[in-house]
Amino acid sequence: MVRAVVLVAGEGTRMRSPLSKLLHLAPLSSQALVKFAVNACVKTGIERIMIVVGYQAEKLRFTLGEGFEYVYQEKRLGTGDALKQVVPLLRVACPPRIGPVIVLD
């Protein structure tokens, strides 16, 4: 089974964008930017989608809704640490191997 991890915990400070602090929720066309990534996973039939949230977690949950596994990243220490948050969940689902995982950032 292919799983997806969508990383949206950060504040977007490294992008140095003039858009809002929460770049993932910035509108593009008719929907939030993060929805394009999540909808692509859903359309391709990925059954398990984990979303790593942190900064403004509740706004992201409200925007994306139910049907996903939300993993909270307490301290935002970068992409590697965000992925480290989901490893235990991936191992439980598919021991001893993790199997294929698509990461969207």
Phi, psi and omega in degrees: 000130177274135177242159177234144174238122179251121184264110180223031184276336188279175180266355180076021184290329181288340180283342180050045182271144175284355178288181182303161177302329181259080185300329182298334180263001179298135182287138173227116187064243185251005182215165179295145182307318182296332181294330178298316180293314182294316179297325177297320178296315181297314182296330180274000175088015177291123187278328184239114181240119179253132182243118179272117182244163179199270178297127180056041184304319183294323177296320179294317178300317179297318182292318184273332178081194182276174177098003180232159174265121179261132178240125183268127176262105185302302178252129179277101182246019176109177184298317180299318179292324178298317178293324179299331180294330184264349182305314178302322179292324179291322180292322179297322184287332190214056182290152352274348180269150177277323180083186185288134179224131175262129179247126178243130182236000000 
